[in-house]
Amino acid sequence: MENEYFKTSDLALTATLSLLTPFESIDRTNPHKAEFIFKRTPELEKLLKKFWSNSLKVEPLAFFNQLKAIKTRLYSRD
């Protein structure tokens, strides 16, 4: 089951990926570091490669707004 999901605590990566594919949930079991959980798919793997090779491009305002939305979701307790 661990290989079915990709976890990250990187906010920039989460904001970028979530513009293109939704994340499943936020794991808050560690009180010092939340992790965003994405379903592993071939598309997600491609996006990760592009992100880490600096070849993934997103619109700056969309990224900024998504980052704010991610932080709001992270710090809300629903």
N, C-alpha and C positions, 0 to 999 in steps of 0.2 A: 504494500500500500504506500510505503514511503516514496517509491519511484513514480507513483501516479501524480505526485504533486511537487511543485517547486516552491520553496520558501525563501523569502528575503526580508531583511529588515532595512534595506536601502530605500530611502524615500524617493530619490531621483529615479531609480530603476522602477519602483512601483508606479510612480506617476506616469512614466513613459509607457510602460507595458499596459497599464490600465486604460490608456487612451486607445489602445488597439485590441485589447482582450480583457475581459473582466476578471477580477480576482474573486476567489471563492469565499474567503473569510479572513479574519485577523486572529492570529493565535496570541493571546495575552497571558499565557501561563507563566512566562518569565516576567516578573514585575519591572524589570529594568530594560527589557527590549521586546517589543512586539514584532511579530513576523507576519507578513502578508503571504497568503497561500494562493497559488495559481494552479489550475489543472494543467498537467504536462500534456502538450500536444505538439505535433510537428511544427505548427505555426509558431508556438511559443518558443521552441528551440531556435527557430530561424530568427525571431525577434531578439532573443538573448545574444546570439552570435553577432547580429548587426549592432546591438547596443554596445557590446564590449569591444567591437572593432571600430567604433565611432562612425559607422556608416548608416545608422538609423536616424532619420530626420523627422522631427515633429515641429509643428507650428509653435513658436515661443509663447504666445498668449494662451493657447490651449494647454500647454505644459504647465504654465504658472497657475491657471485656474484649476487644473486637475490636482496639482500639488496642494493647493488650499483645500480642496474637497477631501483629499486623502488625509490631511492633518485634522480636519474637522471630524472625519469619521474615526480616526485613530483616538482622538481625545474625548470623544463622546462615549458614554457608557450605556449603550443600548443592548 
